Amino acid sequence: MLLGRVVGTVWATRKDPKVNDLKFLVVRAIDLEGGDLDGFVVAVDAVGAGVGERVLVAQGSSGRQTEITQGRPVDAVIMAIVDDLEVVRKDWKAFDAMRVDDLVGG
């Protein structure tokens, strides 16, 4: 999945009939602090997202597994609006190097 921010809308007056009723949004990839990353995707909106919202995007065959995208020529779908996220800041290399006894206080 891709963590991103909706930055725009795509309008297409002529398209395949299978996608006539779908809304397309431009999603820019973002890092955990909300900063822009390189890259964007055009995704079908399955959850009513709007410009400025943080979203999760499923891509590839997973993009065709929502109720509105099944059986349609879709490669990416916005399947969640992110309310909040929590990231644990830790020295993970030191954590991985610990033994079980270190973790249980033995």
Number of C-alpha atoms within 10 A of each C-alpha: 15 18 20 29 28 24 16 14 14 11 9 8 5 7 9 8 8 12 15 11 8 14 16 21 23 19 28 22 23 19 12 11 8 12 11 14 11 7 10 17 19 20 25 28 22 19 13 11 20 16 13 12 14 23 27 19 26 22 18 12 12 16 22 20 17 14 8 16 21 13 11 14 13 21 17 23 29 28 21 17 20 14 8 6 7 6 7 6 6 8 8 10 8 8 11 8 9 11 10 9 8 10 9 7 6 7
